């Protein structure tokens, strides 16, 4: 897997984690197990944000420009 596909997959995975965490939190209010469901939603949201931050840092580093230099948009 080349660097462009890896970056694209990381951003999409991050967005899916953020979206599923928000939807799970909204649905947690309707379940009997509110606290565990809310904790899972929080982990998904924070994990998605951390993944996006790591992806941004990897792209912003000086080595990231060489790593992503062959990407065609």
N, C-alpha and C positions, 0 to 999 in steps of 0.2 A: 504494500500500500504506500503510495507516494505521499509527500507532505501535504499536497493540496487536498487530497481526499481525507487525510487524517484531520486536518484543520476543519474541513467542512463537516465531518462526522462529529467532531467535538462540539461545534457550535449547535448543530441540530440536536445532539443528545442533551446539551445544556438547556436548550429551549424546551424540549420535551419533559425534562425533569422539572423545570420551573412550572410549566403548565400543569403537569400532573400533580405537583405539590399543591398548587393553588386550588385545583378542582377537588383534590382529596380533602383539603381543609374545609372547603365549602360543604362537602358531603359529610364531613365528620360530625357536624352539628346534628345530623339526623340519625346517627348511630348510637347504640348504647355504650360502645367503647370509645368515648370521645377522646380521652387522654392518649391512649396508644395510637389512635388514628391521627390525632393532631401532631404527635411526636414524629410519626412517619412522614407526614406532610412537611414538617419543619426540616427534617433531614433531606428530603427531596429538594426543597427550595434552596437550602444552604449548599447542598452538594452541587446543584445546578449553577449557583452563583460562583462557587469555588472553581468548578470546571471552566466556566467562562473566563474567570480571572486568570487562571493558569494558561488558557489558550491565548488570551490577550498578551500576557507577559512573554510567552514563547514567540509570538509574532512581533513584539516590539523590541526584543533584544537585537543587538547588532548581528548576531549569528542567524536570527530569524529571517533577515532579508536575503541572505545567501540560501537559506533553507527553502524559502518560498519563491526564489527567483525564477523558477521554471513554470510557475502557475500561469495558466491562461484563463482569463475571466471572460 
